[in-house]
Amino acid sequence: MIYQTNISKGLFFYNRTLFQLQKAESIYGLNIRLFWLFLSSAVVFFISGLFGIGSHVISPELARSSNVQYEAVKSYFVIGRLLLGLLYAFVIIYLPALFYWTFSDTFYKKFVVIQVISLPILLVEQITYIILAVFFNLPWYSSPLSFGVIAQYITKSDFVIYLCGAISFLKIWAAVVQYKGVRTLISLSSVKSVLLVIIINLFFWSLTAVFAYINFKTIL
C-alpha cells in the first residue's frame, strides 16, 4: 500500500490515516510537506522576532547601543529567531520520531509522518503567543490555553509556573496525535504507549521551563 502524506486528514481523520500509514510499504509526499513545515516554522519565528518577542534577554545591550549598533543587533536577533524556527521544526519532527522508533520494528519515516501531522498544532500555538504578546502584552506562560494562569494563582515558584505554562490544550492535542500514532505503529499496551508519549513531551515541556527559568541576562 502507498501512503500519501496529508496533514489535514491526519489531524481530523485519525483512524483512516493511521490504518493507511500502518499498512503502507512506501510513503509519498513527505519531503514537500517537510519543506513547507520548515518554511512555516521559520516564518512564524521570524515574525515573532520582528515584534521583539524574546528580546528581553538582550534589551539592556540595546539600550546602551548607538542607532547603528541597535539596528545591527536587532537584525541579528531577527535572523536568530528565523534559525530558531528551523531548529524548532527539526527537533519536534525528528527527535520524538527517533525516540518512538527505537521501540518499534517499523520504518522510521512512519514516525516522522506522525510528527509532521502534529507540528502544525504547535505552530498554531506559537502564533497565539505572538497575538497575546502584541495585542495583550502577555507572556507565553500566561496563555489562557495553558495551565500557566492557574499555576500563578496557586504557587510563587517561577519554574512551576513556566512548566505549567508549557503545558497547553494545543500541546495535549499534539500529544494525543502522537499517542494514536504510537499505539498504532508499536506493539505496546495503551498504558506503555501513554508513558512513552508523556516521557518525550514532559522532557520538552521541562526543557522549555528550564530555558525560561535561567536568567540569561546575568549570564550574558
C-alpha positions as CSV (number, residue, x, y, z in Angstrom):
1,M,0.0,0.0,0.0
2,I,1.1,3.5,-0.8
3,Y,0.6,6.3,1.8
4,Q,0.2,9.8,0.5
5,T,1.1,12.3,3.3
6,N,-1.8,14.5,4.1
7,I,-1.7,16.7,7.2
8,S,-5.3,17.8,7.4
9,K,-6.6,14.2,7.1
10,G,-4.1,13.2,9.7
11,L,-5.4,15.7,12.1
12,F,-9.1,15.2,11.7
13,F,-9.4,11.6,10.4
14,Y,-7.1,9.7,12.7
15,N,-8.3,6.2,12.3
16,R,-8.3,6.1,8.5
17,T,-4.9,7.9,8.2
18,L,-3.2,5.6,10.8
19,F,-4.6,2.5,9.2
20,Q,-3.2,3.5,5.9
21,L,0.1,4.5,7.4
22,Q,0.4,1.2,9.3
23,K,-0.2,-0.8,6.1
24,A,2.0,1.4,3.9
25,E,5.0,0.0,2.2
26,S,6.1,3.3,0.7
27,I,5.4,7.0,1.7
28,Y,4.8,9.7,-0.9
29,G,4.6,13.5,-0.5
30,L,6.6,13.6,2.8
31,N,9.5,15.7,1.6
32,I,7.4,18.5,0.2
33,R,5.4,18.6,3.5
34,L,8.6,18.8,5.4
35,F,9.8,21.7,3.3
36,W,6.6,23.7,3.9
37,L,6.6,22.9,7.6
38,F,10.2,24.1,8.0
39,L,9.4,27.2,6.0
40,S,6.2,27.9,8.0
41,S,8.1,27.4,11.3
42,A,10.9,29.8,10.1
43,V,8.3,32.4,9.1
44,V,6.4,32.2,12.4
45,F,9.5,32.6,14.5
46,F,10.8,35.4,12.1
47,I,7.5,37.3,12.7
48,S,7.9,36.9,16.4
49,G,11.4,38.3,16.1
50,L,10.1,41.3,14.2
51,F,7.8,42.1,17.1
52,G,10.7,41.7,19.5
53,I,9.3,38.7,21.3
54,G,12.1,37.2,23.4
55,S,14.3,40.2,23.0
56,H,14.2,41.0,26.8
57,V,17.4,39.0,27.1
58,I,19.3,41.5,25.0
59,S,17.3,44.6,25.9
60,P,20.0,46.0,28.3
61,E,22.5,45.8,25.5
62,L,20.1,47.5,23.1
63,A,19.5,50.4,25.5
64,R,23.3,51.1,25.5
65,S,23.8,50.8,21.8
66,S,24.0,53.5,19.2
67,N,21.5,53.6,16.4
68,V,23.7,51.7,14.0
69,Q,24.5,49.1,16.7
70,Y,20.8,48.9,17.6
71,E,19.8,48.1,14.1
72,A,22.6,45.6,13.7
73,V,21.7,43.7,16.9
74,K,18.1,43.8,16.0
75,S,18.8,42.3,12.6
76,Y,20.9,39.6,14.2
77,F,18.1,38.9,16.7
78,V,15.5,38.5,13.9
79,I,17.8,36.2,11.9
80,G,18.4,34.2,15.1
81,R,14.7,33.8,15.6
82,L,14.3,32.6,12.0
83,L,17.1,30.0,12.6
84,L,15.4,29.0,15.8
85,G,12.2,28.3,13.8
86,L,14.2,25.9,11.6
87,L,15.7,24.3,14.7
88,Y,12.3,24.1,16.4
89,A,10.8,22.2,13.4
90,F,13.8,19.9,13.2
91,V,13.7,19.0,16.9
92,I,9.9,18.5,17.1
93,I,9.8,16.3,14.0
94,Y,12.9,14.2,14.2
95,L,13.8,13.7,17.9
96,P,10.4,12.3,19.1
97,A,10.2,10.2,15.9
98,L,13.7,8.7,16.7
99,F,12.6,8.1,20.3
100,Y,9.4,6.2,19.3
101,W,11.2,4.3,16.5
102,T,13.7,2.7,19.0
103,F,10.7,0.8,20.5
104,S,9.3,-0.4,17.2
105,D,10.2,-2.7,14.3
106,T,8.7,-0.5,11.5
107,F,10.1,2.3,9.3
108,Y,11.4,5.4,10.9
109,K,9.7,7.5,8.3
110,K,6.3,6.5,9.6
111,F,7.1,8.2,12.9
112,V,8.3,11.2,11.1
113,V,4.8,11.4,9.4
114,I,3.2,11.3,12.9
115,Q,5.3,14.3,13.9
116,V,4.7,16.1,10.7
117,I,1.0,15.8,11.4
118,S,1.4,17.1,15.0
119,L,3.8,20.0,14.3
120,P,1.1,22.4,12.7
121,I,-0.7,22.3,16.1
122,L,2.4,23.6,17.8
123,L,2.9,26.2,15.2
124,V,-0.6,27.5,15.8
125,E,0.3,27.7,19.5
126,Q,3.4,29.8,18.5
127,I,1.0,32.1,16.6
128,T,-1.2,32.5,19.7
129,Y,1.9,33.6,21.6
130,I,2.5,36.4,19.1
131,I,-1.1,37.5,19.3
132,L,-1.0,37.5,23.1
133,A,2.3,39.5,23.2
134,V,1.4,42.0,20.6
135,F,-2.3,42.8,21.4
136,F,-2.5,41.9,25.1
137,N,1.1,42.3,26.3
138,L,1.0,38.8,27.9
139,P,4.0,36.4,28.1
140,W,3.6,32.9,26.7
141,Y,3.2,31.3,30.1
142,S,0.1,33.4,30.7
143,S,-1.7,32.0,27.7
144,P,-5.3,31.2,28.6
145,L,-4.9,28.0,26.6
146,S,-2.3,26.7,29.1
147,F,-2.2,25.8,32.7
148,G,0.2,28.7,33.5
149,V,-2.6,31.0,34.5
150,I,-3.8,28.5,37.1
151,A,-0.3,27.9,38.4
152,Q,0.2,31.7,39.0
153,Y,-2.7,31.6,41.5
154,I,-1.5,28.6,43.4
155,T,2.3,28.9,43.6
156,K,5.0,31.5,43.6
157,S,7.6,29.2,42.0
158,D,8.7,30.5,38.7
159,F,9.8,27.1,37.5
160,V,6.4,25.5,38.2
161,I,4.6,28.4,36.5
162,Y,6.8,28.0,33.4
163,L,6.3,24.3,33.4
164,C,2.6,24.6,33.7
165,G,2.6,27.4,31.1
166,A,4.4,25.0,28.7
167,I,1.5,22.5,29.0
168,S,-1.4,23.7,26.9
169,F,-4.5,22.3,25.4
170,L,-2.9,22.5,22.0
171,K,0.2,20.6,23.2
172,I,-2.2,18.0,24.7
173,W,-3.9,17.7,21.3
174,A,-0.5,17.2,19.6
175,A,0.4,14.6,22.3
176,V,-2.9,12.8,21.6
177,V,-2.0,12.6,17.9
178,Q,1.4,11.1,18.8
179,Y,-0.3,8.6,21.2
180,K,-2.6,7.4,18.5
181,G,0.3,7.0,16.1
182,V,2.5,5.2,18.7
183,R,-0.4,2.9,19.7
184,T,-0.9,2.0,16.0
185,L,2.7,1.6,14.9
186,I,4.2,0.0,18.1
187,S,3.1,-3.3,19.6
188,L,2.7,-1.9,23.1
189,S,-0.2,-1.7,25.5
190,S,-2.1,1.5,25.8
191,V,-0.5,2.2,29.2
192,K,3.0,1.8,27.8
193,S,2.2,3.9,24.8
194,V,0.9,6.7,27.0
195,L,4.0,6.5,29.1
196,L,6.2,6.9,26.0
197,V,4.4,9.9,24.8
198,I,4.3,11.5,28.3
199,I,8.1,10.9,28.7
200,I,9.1,12.6,25.5
201,N,6.6,15.5,25.8
202,L,7.4,16.1,29.5
203,F,11.1,16.3,28.5
204,F,10.3,19.1,26.0
205,W,8.0,20.9,28.5
206,S,10.6,20.7,31.2
207,L,13.3,22.0,28.8
208,T,11.1,24.9,27.9
209,A,10.7,25.7,31.6
210,V,14.4,25.4,32.3
211,F,15.3,27.8,29.5
212,A,12.7,30.3,30.7
213,Y,13.9,29.9,34.3
214,I,17.5,30.6,33.5
215,N,18.5,34.2,33.9
216,F,20.3,34.8,30.6
217,K,20.7,38.5,31.4
218,T,23.1,37.6,34.2
219,I,24.9,35.0,32.1
220,L,25.3,37.5,29.2
